[in-house]
Amino acid sequence: MTNPIETTMYDISQFFLYPVLLAIAALFVHAFYALGAFAWQAWQRAQGKPAGFELHAVRRADPYLDLVALESLAVKRLEFARIATRVAPMLGLVATMIPMGPALKALADGALQDVSRSLMVAFSAVILALLSAAISFTVVNVRKRWYSVDLAAIEAEWMAAAHSAPKAPPAAAVTPIQKQEAAA
């Protein structure tokens, strides 16, 4: 590498190896944390425990939340795991490519032990990244289905309440503004 631009780009790329590896390790740990929380919630749902039905619990705590607020809450709760699902494979690719530079350089110098070490880091990082993405993807998709089912059930409850008392909206459908106006 005689060109200063190439040397600078190589040096910058090598600088990012450890932050990328740390990010992959954090996503891997998070994936197993999310898997544990998911398994616990699945058990609660199977047992019919109220804690397993997050949106219903939130609605009970604040009956004035409407469907849009509950949908926003569901999206917010899935957001980090959805991002992790997409970012982990990208970081795995980056962590694969960064050590390839030193591996190729070591190969040219005949240092096969350095080639082996660089390739070991590259392949280990991509495997952990793909595993964390697969776990996060599974958790996100099942939770998304759970939230959809829960939102449909809440909407059905509101519709049933609206049909049983057509003159007054159900208490859960009253917005905080309507509540304040009624109190005034």
Residue, then its C-alpha position, 0 to 999 in steps of 0.5 A: m500500500t503506497n497510496p496514502i488514501e489506501t493506507t488511511m482507509y485500511d487504518i480506519s477500517q481496522f479501528f472499527l473491528y473492536p467496536v463492531l465485535l463488542a456490538i455483536a457480543a451485545l446483540f448476542v447477549h440481548a438475543f438470549y435475554a429476549l429469548g428468555a423473556f419471550a419464553w417466560q411470556a409464552w408460559q404466562r400466556a399458555q397458563g392464562k396469566p394476565a401478565g402474559f397479555e401485555l396490552h390487556a394489562v396496559r389497557r386495564a391500568d389506563p382504560y382511556l388508551d385508544l387502539v392507536a396508543l396501544e398499537s404505538l406501544a406494541v411497535k415501541r416494545l418491538e422496535f429494538a428487537r426489530i432493529a437488532t434483527r436487521v443490524a446484526p447480519m450487517l455487523g457480522l458482514v463488517a466483522t467478516m470483512i475487516p479481518m480479511g485485510p490483515a489475513l490477506k496481508a499475512l498470507a502475502d507475507g507467508a504468516l499462516q498463523d496470522v491468517s488463521r487468527s484473522l479468519m477465526v475472528a471473521f467467521s466467529a463474528v459472523i456466526l454469532a451475528l447470524l445466531s442473534a439475528a435468527i433468535s431476535f427474528t423469531v421473537v419479534n415475529v411471534r410477539k407481533r402476532w401476539y400483539s395483533v391478536d390482543l389488539a383484535a380482542i380489545e377492539a372486539e371488546w370495545m365494539a361489543a360495549a358500543h353495541s350494548a350501550p349505543k347512547a354512551p360510548p364505552a368507558a375505555a373509548v372515552t379520551p382523556i380530553q372527553k373525561q376532562e370536559a365531562a368533569a368541567 
